[in-house]
Amino acid sequence: QHFPTDLRRQMSANGLRCGIVGMQLPPKLKEALDDSQPGAVERGEDSLADPELDRAPRRIQCRTAQRAKILVTKKLESLPLLVMEDSCVRGFPLSQAQCLFGLKTYPQGDGRAKIELTPEVEHGEMKTQFIGRDGAVQPQLGQDRVVLDKLRLSAILAPGHVLMLAGTPEVKGVGSSFFTETDSGTTYRRILLVRLAVTQYDDLFAPDQMVTPLATPGE
């Protein structure tokens, strides 16, 4: 119930569901996470090489509004992506495709942070693109992207709280592409958990919070 009804309806139509989990994870889920090996700490800059996809927990250090990637599938030779928009189905026949979520974070100054996740698919051949960053245009090697802006999630999390994404019970659409995998005739389903660990921004001493000192009375 944390997310707007319209967004949840749009996500359900595309085979996705989401929610906020408190600091106490369900026992089965906690058991699965405890059995996995921790991954390395990564910086979240979009310009870095993509990490290999595995199921180990990842720690990503994100700068404010700096895009990072959360990969959820391996590279696929072909991907028939179906998206439901405004009661119409759009099809994207993609090659050399990989599903991911674009992650951006915005510290709130009180220990919490706004987490923004956007479903995306990178596809096609690698080519040089020009990206604007820090007031300059920089060349960057990358693929074309399909960005599903209407399925973007935004939530404010406190440290320890978890944003959870998965497919609907009925496998379909975007949820099928992002959260299912078939291997040797067996279909597996994924769950994505994004947990806020800590933020380093504190607005207690921000300039707009400082009180102007009282003038010293003249003698």
PLY file of the C-alpha trace (Angstrom):
ply
format ascii 1.0
element vertex 219
property float x
property float y
property float z
element edge 218
property int vertex1
property int vertex2
end_header
0.00 0.00 0.00
3.03 2.30 0.09
2.85 3.12 -3.63
0.08 5.02 -5.46
-2.83 2.96 -6.72
-2.32 4.03 -10.34
1.30 2.90 -10.27
0.46 -0.45 -8.70
-2.27 -0.98 -11.30
0.17 -0.15 -14.12
2.78 -2.47 -12.68
0.32 -5.32 -12.22
-0.75 -4.99 -15.86
2.92 -5.48 -16.78
3.43 -8.48 -14.49
5.25 -6.62 -11.69
4.55 -6.11 -8.00
6.40 -4.15 -5.35
6.26 -3.22 -1.70
8.18 -2.02 1.34
9.38 -4.63 3.81
10.21 -3.58 7.37
13.45 -4.37 9.10
12.17 -7.86 10.02
12.32 -9.99 6.86
10.13 -13.11 6.54
12.02 -16.13 7.98
12.32 -18.03 4.67
13.67 -14.95 2.89
16.14 -14.18 5.68
17.35 -17.77 5.62
18.03 -17.58 1.88
19.95 -14.33 2.28
22.00 -15.65 5.20
23.11 -18.61 3.08
24.47 -16.39 0.28
28.00 -15.01 0.16
28.47 -11.23 0.39
29.64 -9.45 -2.74
32.21 -6.71 -3.10
31.46 -3.06 -2.46
30.93 -1.19 -5.71
30.82 2.45 -6.60
27.67 3.38 -8.45
29.00 5.47 -11.33
27.34 4.61 -14.62
30.66 4.97 -16.43
32.23 1.94 -14.79
32.29 -1.47 -16.42
29.22 -3.57 -15.74
29.65 -6.15 -12.96
29.01 -9.80 -13.67
25.51 -10.94 -12.78
25.39 -13.29 -9.83
23.10 -13.92 -6.89
25.41 -12.68 -4.15
24.30 -9.56 -2.25
25.87 -6.40 -3.70
26.73 -3.20 -1.86
26.61 -0.10 -4.05
27.93 3.27 -2.96
25.77 5.87 -4.70
26.26 9.59 -5.04
23.24 11.85 -5.02
21.29 11.53 -8.32
24.12 9.45 -9.83
22.73 6.59 -11.91
23.84 3.06 -11.03
22.80 -0.26 -12.54
21.19 -3.27 -10.90
21.39 -6.14 -13.38
18.62 -8.72 -13.13
19.25 -10.96 -16.18
22.16 -12.25 -18.16
22.84 -11.09 -21.72
20.12 -12.55 -23.96
20.59 -13.20 -27.66
16.96 -12.19 -28.28
14.25 -10.72 -26.07
10.61 -10.16 -27.14
9.73 -7.44 -24.60
6.00 -6.77 -24.21
4.89 -3.59 -22.45
1.30 -2.63 -21.53
0.75 1.14 -21.86
-2.64 2.88 -21.84
-4.51 -0.38 -22.49
-2.31 -1.06 -25.52
0.45 -3.65 -25.86
3.74 -2.53 -27.36
6.31 -5.02 -28.56
10.09 -4.56 -28.67
11.98 -7.30 -30.54
15.44 -6.78 -29.02
18.77 -8.52 -29.60
21.83 -8.72 -27.34
19.56 -7.52 -24.53
19.98 -7.31 -20.77
17.30 -6.29 -18.26
18.26 -4.01 -15.38
17.01 -1.30 -13.04
18.46 2.19 -13.13
19.06 3.22 -9.51
19.25 6.79 -8.20
19.39 7.90 -4.58
18.58 11.22 -2.92
19.58 11.59 0.78
16.91 13.40 2.82
19.13 14.78 5.59
17.43 12.89 8.44
19.06 9.50 7.89
16.54 8.45 5.26
16.95 8.44 1.48
14.68 8.58 -1.53
15.27 5.51 -3.70
14.30 5.65 -7.37
14.23 2.54 -9.58
13.47 2.55 -13.31
13.11 -0.66 -15.39
15.41 -0.53 -18.41
16.70 -2.85 -21.12
20.07 -2.31 -22.77
20.31 -3.85 -26.23
22.16 -3.90 -29.53
25.81 -3.44 -30.38
28.18 -1.43 -28.23
28.84 2.04 -29.62
30.21 5.39 -28.53
27.65 7.71 -26.96
28.07 11.20 -25.57
26.87 11.73 -22.00
26.47 15.07 -20.25
27.95 15.04 -16.74
29.29 17.72 -14.40
28.84 20.44 -16.99
30.79 18.58 -19.67
30.06 16.13 -22.48
32.00 12.88 -22.21
32.27 9.96 -24.67
31.11 6.64 -23.27
30.88 3.18 -24.73
27.39 1.70 -24.30
24.27 0.19 -25.83
20.90 1.63 -26.75
18.31 1.60 -23.96
14.58 1.06 -23.65
13.59 3.06 -20.54
10.18 2.28 -19.01
9.54 5.63 -17.33
5.90 4.87 -16.53
7.02 1.99 -14.30
9.49 4.08 -12.30
9.31 3.50 -8.53
10.08 6.09 -5.90
10.17 5.42 -2.16
11.72 7.01 0.92
13.48 4.39 3.03
14.92 4.49 6.52
18.15 2.54 7.18
17.38 -1.16 7.33
14.13 -0.95 5.37
13.86 -2.96 2.17
12.22 -2.24 -1.18
11.07 -5.52 -2.74
10.24 -6.19 -6.40
9.06 -9.40 -8.04
6.76 -10.75 -10.70
3.02 -11.29 -10.27
1.71 -14.82 -9.65
0.65 -14.85 -13.31
3.86 -14.62 -15.33
3.46 -12.00 -18.07
4.88 -8.94 -19.80
7.77 -7.03 -18.28
7.69 -9.21 -15.16
8.31 -12.28 -17.26
11.36 -10.70 -18.93
12.85 -9.30 -15.71
12.08 -11.92 -13.07
11.92 -15.35 -14.72
14.60 -17.57 -16.23
14.26 -20.93 -17.94
17.13 -23.40 -17.70
16.98 -27.00 -18.93
13.20 -26.85 -19.09
12.83 -25.52 -15.53
11.54 -22.00 -14.91
13.03 -20.05 -11.99
11.67 -16.84 -10.50
13.68 -13.99 -8.99
13.06 -11.42 -6.27
14.95 -8.14 -6.08
15.59 -6.61 -2.65
17.04 -3.11 -2.26
18.04 -2.24 1.30
19.21 1.15 2.50
22.30 0.71 4.68
23.30 4.24 5.67
23.54 7.79 4.37
26.28 10.30 5.10
24.28 13.47 4.46
23.07 15.49 7.45
21.26 18.79 6.95
21.60 19.84 10.60
24.33 22.31 9.65
23.10 23.17 6.15
23.39 26.90 5.33
19.63 27.39 5.11
19.24 25.87 8.59
21.73 28.17 10.30
20.35 30.92 12.47
21.74 34.41 11.88
23.72 35.41 15.00
22.38 38.26 17.05
24.11 41.57 16.58
26.34 42.60 19.50
24.97 45.76 21.13
27.30 48.72 20.78
28.90 50.15 23.88
0 1
1 2
2 3
3 4
4 5
5 6
6 7
7 8
8 9
9 10
10 11
11 12
12 13
13 14
14 15
15 16
16 17
17 18
18 19
19 20
20 21
21 22
22 23
23 24
24 25
25 26
26 27
27 28
28 29
29 30
30 31
31 32
32 33
33 34
34 35
35 36
36 37
37 38
38 39
39 40
40 41
41 42
42 43
43 44
44 45
45 46
46 47
47 48
48 49
49 50
50 51
51 52
52 53
53 54
54 55
55 56
56 57
57 58
58 59
59 60
60 61
61 62
62 63
63 64
64 65
65 66
66 67
67 68
68 69
69 70
70 71
71 72
72 73
73 74
74 75
75 76
76 77
77 78
78 79
79 80
80 81
81 82
82 83
83 84
84 85
85 86
86 87
87 88
88 89
89 90
90 91
91 92
92 93
93 94
94 95
95 96
96 97
97 98
98 99
99 100
100 101
101 102
102 103
103 104
104 105
105 106
106 107
107 108
108 109
109 110
110 111
111 112
112 113
113 114
114 115
115 116
116 117
117 118
118 119
119 120
120 121
121 122
122 123
123 124
124 125
125 126
126 127
127 128
128 129
129 130
130 131
131 132
132 133
133 134
134 135
135 136
136 137
137 138
138 139
139 140
140 141
141 142
142 143
143 144
144 145
145 146
146 147
147 148
148 149
149 150
150 151
151 152
152 153
153 154
154 155
155 156
156 157
157 158
158 159
159 160
160 161
161 162
162 163
163 164
164 165
165 166
166 167
167 168
168 169
169 170
170 171
171 172
172 173
173 174
174 175
175 176
176 177
177 178
178 179
179 180
180 181
181 182
182 183
183 184
184 185
185 186
186 187
187 188
188 189
189 190
190 191
191 192
192 193
193 194
194 195
195 196
196 197
197 198
198 199
199 200
200 201
201 202
202 203
203 204
204 205
205 206
206 207
207 208
208 209
209 210
210 211
211 212
212 213
213 214
214 215
215 216
216 217
217 218
